[in-house]
Structures are given as structure tokens and as C-alpha cells.
Amino acid sequence: MKRKVIFEIGALYRDSFRVTAFTFGEGEKALCIVGSMRGNENQQLYCCSRLIHRLRLLEEQGRLTPGRQIMVIPCVNPYSINIRKRFWPIDNTDINRMYPGYALGETTQRIAAGVFDVVKEYALGIQFASFYMPGQFVPHVRIMKTGYEDVPMACEFGLPYVVLHSPRPFDTATLNYNWQIWETKAFSLYTTNTSRLDETSAKQAEEAVLNFMVHRGLLRYHSNSGYISRVIESDDFVNLRAPTAGFFACQVKPGDQVEPGQLLAQIRDPYTGDVTASLTAPCGGTVAFAADDPMTYESTAVIKLIRDED
């Protein structure tokens, strides 16, 4: 294992901003794994730290395929992690909306450009991503429909679901989208949590990456092949929206199976405590996402279901 700084910017009043990477093996640039880009992505950073620890042991055991290099970048935004601020501390911009970056632009554009110059050289890319709304997700692989997506390869992770996502305008400035445009086979891995650590889904994500590496010929390892992934479109999620604002009390969690008419959540008046709305399942299926903020606002999507297959 080698540790190196792949991008650095000097600072006037504190230590320099550095993006650190860990490499395993030598030769062809085969796989790059990227962790947290936002200051609340503790789970994504944790997943990378587990992988770095595991890959170091596997390298010492001689299990990595010779002639291939693997890089792990655990954190792209250590400044925000340090002060627990989701976006860039100075101007509140999102690094994952700045790719492929601009070396002469604003600070976050320069960070994105410096990181992307390194990661675009790899044939395969994995990002531990988080959803833009606070909540918990069922573990899954997500790929953007750019014309370069590879669904069979996404199934090699062995996670329960592969989600195909039609990119919206702001998605075109994300790492995953630009990785694919620059001909890297790119995948986003979603675990259950973002700001809080979840050991179960972190371990599942770690094994999913190792499964993928075995399938891609990067690792000699007897892995658990995991699930036979179900492929779904992100537009096919059944969205349940809050009809009114108030305290949000969810009765289910991601992965739960629900029946038509089952009570999923209640909303209570923040002044009186009265139940102002009840959300019930419109169909049978699996809970894919559940908001976990104590308060919700009118018309916010608070639960997403994956409809049962016929």
C-alpha cells in the first residue's frame, strides 16, 4: 500500500487542503474508489476506511492480481468533514456538482478538476454516494443512463437492486456522469446511512466491492456472491409525499416488505401533537427510502417504494 497526496491547495490561516489517496498494486490503472465529497458523508468515508484496511491485508497475502493498480480516495472534502458542514465551507458549493472541473475556476471547480485528472485514467470507478434528501436507503448500485452504462457489470456487486437513473440537468456535473462520458465504467454505491455509521450496510458494501473485484479479475478471493440483483428504473419508485408539514413519525425502514393499505407513517401537528396525516402503502412492495428528519414539509417525498414484481 502506498499513500500519496493527489491534489493540494495552500491556505492562508490553516493547514493546506489536501486530497489523499491510497494505491494497491502496480501497473494498469484498473479500479478507482471514491468516498465522501460532502461534510456529512461519514458512512461513505467509513466504507472507504474499511476497504483500505481490507485491501492492505489482501495485498500482503498476495491476493491482488499482479499488473493492476487499485486506488482508494477516502475523502475529497476534508475541510467540510472537519467542521461538519455538508458543502464547501466558504461559499456553500457542492464539489459533486462541479465535474469535470475547471483548473482556473472557483475553489471547488479546481478541486474537482484536480481529482478528475487523476481518476479519469482508471477503467473502472466506484463512488460511495449519498442521496440529496436526508434519509435511509436500501443498499443498491446506481448507474446513470448515459449510453455508456453497463447493467450486467453492475449486477456483479451482488447487491439487492441495480437502479437505472435518467440524468437530470444538474446530474451532468457529477463525478459518476463524467466518469462515464470519459469512458470509465462507473457505479455509485448507496448504503443505508449517510451521517451516522451503519456497520451492517458498511460490511455489505465492502463485500460487494470485493465481489465486483473478483468478477473483474482483480482479486483472488472466495467471496459470497450476494444477491441476484433486480434491475429497476428510478422513475419506477412509488413516491409517497407528505400532504402537510409537521413532525414525521415513520413506522417502517428500508428493506421492509409492506402490504397494500399498511400504515407507513404519521405526521403530527408540532403545536398540538394531533395526527394531521397518515401515509399508507398504495401497493405491495419493498421500502426503498425513508426520510429520517424529525420534521417534514408539505409535498416532500418521505417514503419511496419498490413495487412488487407481478
N, C-alpha and C positions, 0 to 999 in steps of 0.2 A: 504494500500500500504506500502511495506517495501523496503527500499533502502539498497543495500549492495555491497561491492567490492568482485567480484568473482575471480579476479586474480590481482596480483601486483608484480612489479619488481622495486627494488630500483635503483636510478640513482645517478651518481657522481655529476653532475653540475646543476641539475634542480629537480623539484618535481618528486616523484615516478610515474612510469607508472601504471595506474590503469584501469581495466575494470569494469564498474559499471552496476549493474542490478537492475531492479525493479520487485518485485513479488506481485501478487494479489491472495488472497485466500490461503487456506492451503490444504494439502492432496496429492492426486495422482498428479504426475508431468504430466500435460496434454498437455500444449502448450508452446513452446518457440519461441519468435520472435526476430530476429537479424537484426540490422540496418547496419550502414556504417562500412566497413572494409578498405576503401581507403580514402585518404585525400580529394578527390574532391566529395565524395558522400554526399553532403549537403541535397539533396532531400530525400535520404534514412534515414538520421538522423532526418530530419524534420517529415517524416511519423511516425517514432517511437515516437517522442515527442508528436505528436497529439494523438497517440494511448494511451500513458501513461496518458495523461490528460483525455482522454475519459474513460479509464478503471477505473481510480480513482473515477470518478463520478458514473460510473455504480456500482462499488463496494460499494460506500456509499449508493446507492439506493437499495442495496440488490439484484441486478440483476444477479450477478455471481453465477453459480451453486456451492453449498457447496461441500466440499470434493475434489475440483480440484484446482490445482495451475497453474497460468499463469506467465511466466517470459518474460520480455522485456529487451533486451540488446541494448540500442540505438546506441552505438559506440564501436567497438572493437579496433580502432586505433586512440585514441585522439591525440597522438603526431603529426601524419600526418595532421589531421584536423586543429590543431593549426597553422601549418606553410603552409597549403595549398599545400602540396606535396602529389601526388597520392599514392605513395608507401612508405615503411618504410624509414625514413629519412637517416639512416646510410648507408645501403647497397642497397637500391632501390629494395628490395624484396617485394613480394605480399603476405600478410597474407592468402588471399584466394587461394593460391596455395601451402599451407603448411599443410593442414589437412590430417590425424588426428593429426599431430604434433609429436614432439619428445621432451620430457621434459629435455633432456640433450643436445639438439642441439643448433643451432643458435637462436638468439633472437626471430625472427618471428616464428620459429618452436616451441619454448617454449610458446609463446603467444597462438598459435593455439592449442597446447596440453592442456594448462590450460583452455581455453574456451571450447574445445571439451569435456573434462572430465565432465563439468557441463551440457552442452546442450544435450549430447547423452542420458541422463536419461529421456528425455521428449518423449512422444508418438507421438507428432505432432510438426513439425518445419516449420517456415516461415522465409525466408530471403528476405529482401528488397535488390535486386541486381541491378547491373549496367552492361551495355554492355562494352566489351573491346574496342570498337571503339567509338569516340565521336559522339554524335548524339541524336536524339529523337526517341522514340519507341511508338507504340500504346500500351496502358496498356494491360498486359496479365499475365497469370500464366505460368511458365515454369517448366517442370519436366524432369529429366534425365531418360533415358531408361536403368535401371539397373537390371530389372527383379523384382524390388520391387515397381515400380511406381503404383500409383492408380489414373487412369484418372477420373472415376466418382467422386471421392472425390475432385479432382482439379476443377471440374465444379461447386462445391458448393460455390466458391468465387463469382460467378456471374459476372466475367469479360468477355469481348467480346471474348477472344481467350484463349485456352489452347494449348501451344506449347510443343510437344514432341521432346526432343533433344537427339540424339545419341552421347554419350560422346566421346570426343577425348582424346588422352593420357593425356594432361595437365588438363582435367576436373576431372580426378580421384583424384586430390589433392584439390578439392574444398569442401566447407562445405556441399553443397547440396548433392553431390555424397556420401560422407562419412556418412552423416546423414542416407541416405537410406540403405547403407551397414550395418550400426549398427541398422537397423530395426526401424528407425523413419520415419514416413510418412512426407516427406519433399517437400516443394514447394518454388520456387523463384518467387517473385512478382516484375514485372517491371512497373514502372510508366513512364511518358513522359520524364522527365529530370533527370539529374544527378547533375551537379554542380550548376544549378540555380533552385530556388524553383518554383514549379508549383502548385498553390492552387487547381486547378480543379482536376488534377490527384492524388494529395495527399489526397483530400477528397474522391475520388473514391476508392483509396486503403484502406483508413480507413474503409469505409463502406463494402468493400469486405472482410476484415478480420472479421468484426462483423458478416457479413452474414455466413462466414465459422464457426464461433464460435456457432452461433445459430444452424446450421445444425449438428454440432458435440456435441450438448447438453451442451455447456459450458456457455451459456448466455441466459437469458430470456429477449428477446428484439424484438420489432416489426420492423424488418428490411425490406428494399427494396430488393427483391430477385435478382435484377440486370438482366443481360443478360442470355439467353440460350447460353452457350459457344460453339463456334465452335472449334473442335479439329483439329490441323494441325501438320504436321511434319516440323521441322526446315529445313530439306533438300528440302522441297517443296516451300520455299520462292523463288521468282523470283529476282535474283540479277542483278542490273544494275551497271556496273563498269565504272569508268572514263577512257575514251580512251586516255586521255592526262592529264598532270598536269596543274594547273592554279587556278585562282580564281573560287570558286564554288558558283553559284547562283541558289539556289533551289526554284522552283516555287510551291511546294506542301508541306504539312505537314502530320504527321502521322494521320491516320483515314480518310484522303481524299479518295473519290472514283474517280478513273481515268478510262478513256476510251482508247481503242487501238489507238495509234498514237498521244496521247496527249503529249504536251511538258511538261517535268517534271523538267528539269534543264539545265543550260548552263554553260560552262566553258570558261573563258576569259584569254587571254594571260596577264600575270602580268606586262609586259612591255608596250604593245601597247593597251591593252583593247579590242582587236579584239576577237570575238567569235570564239573559236577554235573547239568546240564540242557542240552538242545539244543531250540531252538524251530524248527519247520519250518512252512512255509505249508500250511494246510489246504485251500487253494483257489488258483486263479489270480487275480491281481488287481494292484492298484497299492498301494504303501506310502503310506499317508496320514499316519502319525505314527510316529516312532521316538524312544524315550527316549534322552537323551544324558548322563544321570548315570553316573558310573563304577560306582556301586553300585546294586543294586535289592533290593527286598524281596518276600517271598513274597506272591503274589496281586496284585501291581501290574501294571496294564496297561502293557506296554512297547512294543508294536507294534500299530498299527491298519491294517487292510487295507480297500481298497475292492474288493469282489468284481467280477470281470469281468462285463460285460453278456452275456446269453445271445445 
